[in-house]
Amino acid sequence: MKTKKYLIAIAIFGGMLFTAYAANAINQDGNQTAKVEKARVKIPSGG
């Protein structure tokens, strides 16, 4: 029972952290400040 309570507390805390990050990722203008940039994959010509 004690482990279950700790697990629930960790899940709630993690959800709060995720929500806070998501709220901070969008600034006051509604634009996203957190961007995911993809690196170009270089394919070798020899193989």
N, C-alpha and C positions, 0 to 999 in steps of 0.2 A: 504494500500500500504506500509505503514511504517513497519507493522508487517511482511509482506512478505519479505521485504529486510533483516530484522533481522533474519528471519528464514533461508534464503539463506546463510547469513553470518555465522550463527552457523553451518549449514551443511557443508560448505566449511572448516571451522576451524576444525570441528570434523574429516573430511576426511584427513586433513593434519596431525592431531595428530595420526590417525590410520596408515597412511603411514609411518610416522617417527618411530612409534613403530615397525612396520613390518620390516623396513629397519634395525633397531638396533637389531632385534631378530636374524638376520643372520650375523655372524661375517665374517671376511675377507676370511676365508678358505671355506666358503659356508656351514659350519655346523650351525645347529640351536642351539642357546644358551638358548632360552626360551623353557622349557620342561613342558609338562603337565603330572603330576604324578597321577596315579589313586590309590586311597586307596582301599585295599581289603575289600570287604563287608563280615562281619561275620554273618552267618546265625545261629540263635540259634537252638540247637538240639531238644529242647522241643516244638517248635511250630512255 
